[in-house]
Amino acid sequence: MASTDDIRLNAAARTGAHAGYAGDVTPEEAWSLLEQHPDAVLVDVRTREEWMFVGLPVLQSLGKEPRLISWQVWPQMAQNRDFTGTLAEAGIGPDQPVVFLCRSGARSRAAAIAATSAGYTAAFNIEGGFEGDVGEDGHRGTVNGWKAAGLPWFQN
């Protein structure tokens, strides 16, 4: 298991010093961060429809639940203008480690940058997101991301 310092260094090296957030972490590094820090939080920024029909990460073995705060709202996919305010309302403090998750890593990166701009000091993006890139078979969930890493999840 990687230490928190190793995770931070890897994320910074992987992403670059001027990324505007703490960096990208692999799904396994995100799990380690959540496991090692009682105050660490996973924020799933996908839409309500994605949570319902695609699935959710399962964190019960860590004594946690993912926080569900959409970065964009379906069907218009308009940005949630009060995203960082909603983080604060959810009780997520600016000094807590926060790992952001979306389908493939794009929305969660934008959320990590916005959180950092709002004063969050350890906002990470989970590279590959929940489903990851499209595989040769035209489907997601097998190449990279949370599901492909074999981390716990469920679908209604």
Residue pairs with C-beta under 8 A, 6 or more apart in sequence:
1 32
1 35
1 36
2 10
2 29
2 32
3 36
4 32
4 33
4 36
4 37
4 97
7 25
7 29
7 32
7 33
8 22
8 23
8 122
10 23
10 25
10 29
11 22
11 23
11 24
11 25
11 29
11 124
12 22
12 23
13 23
14 23
14 24
14 127
15 21
15 23
15 24
15 125
16 23
19 113
20 113
20 116
20 117
21 109
21 112
21 113
21 115
21 116
21 123
21 124
21 125
22 112
22 116
22 121
22 122
22 123
22 124
23 124
23 125
24 105
24 109
24 124
24 125
24 126
24 127
25 33
25 99
25 124
25 125
25 126
25 127
26 126
26 127
26 128
26 149
27 126
27 127
27 128
27 145
27 146
27 149
27 151
28 149
28 151
30 42
30 99
30 101
30 124
30 126
31 151
33 40
33 97
33 99
33 124
34 40
34 41
34 42
34 59
34 62
34 64
34 99
35 62
37 96
37 97
39 93
39 96
39 97
40 96
40 97
40 98
40 99
41 64
41 67
41 92
41 96
41 97
41 98
41 99
42 57
42 59
42 64
42 66
42 67
42 98
42 99
42 100
42 101
43 66
43 67
43 68
43 69
43 87
43 92
43 98
43 99
43 100
43 101
43 111
44 51
44 56
44 57
44 66
44 67
44 68
44 69
44 101
44 102
44 130
45 69
45 70
45 71
45 72
45 83
45 100
45 101
45 102
45 107
45 108
45 111
46 54
46 70
46 71
46 101
46 102
46 103
46 107
46 130
47 70
47 72
47 73
47 74
48 68
48 70
48 74
49 74
50 103
50 130
51 68
52 156
53 155
53 156
54 103
54 130
54 131
54 155
55 130
55 147
55 153
55 154
55 155
55 156
56 66
56 68
56 153
56 154
56 155
57 66
57 101
57 130
57 146
57 151
57 152
57 153
58 152
58 153
58 154
59 65
59 66
59 152
60 152
61 152
66 101
67 90
67 92
69 80
69 83
69 86
69 87
69 90
70 80
71 79
71 80
71 83
71 102
71 107
71 108
71 110
71 111
72 78
72 79
72 80
72 107
73 80
80 86
83 111
83 114
84 114
84 115
84 117
84 118
84 120
87 98
87 115
87 118
87 120
92 98
94 118
94 119
94 120
94 121
95 121
95 122
96 120
96 122
97 122
97 124
98 112
98 115
98 120
98 122
98 123
98 124
99 124
99 125
99 126
100 108
100 109
100 111
100 112
100 115
100 123
100 124
100 125
100 126
101 108
101 126
101 129
101 130
101 146
102 108
102 111
102 129
102 130
103 129
103 130
103 131
103 140
104 128
104 129
104 131
104 132
104 133
104 140
104 145
105 125
105 126
105 127
105 128
105 129
105 145
106 129
108 125
108 126
108 129
109 125
111 123
111 125
112 123
112 124
112 125
113 123
115 123
116 123
126 145
126 146
127 144
128 143
128 144
128 145
128 146
128 148
128 149
129 145
129 146
130 145
130 146
130 147
130 153
131 140
131 141
131 145
131 146
131 147
132 140
132 141
132 142
132 143
132 144
132 145
132 146
132 147
132 148
133 140
133 143
133 144
133 145
134 140
134 143
135 141
135 142
135 143
140 147
141 147
141 148
142 148
146 153
147 153
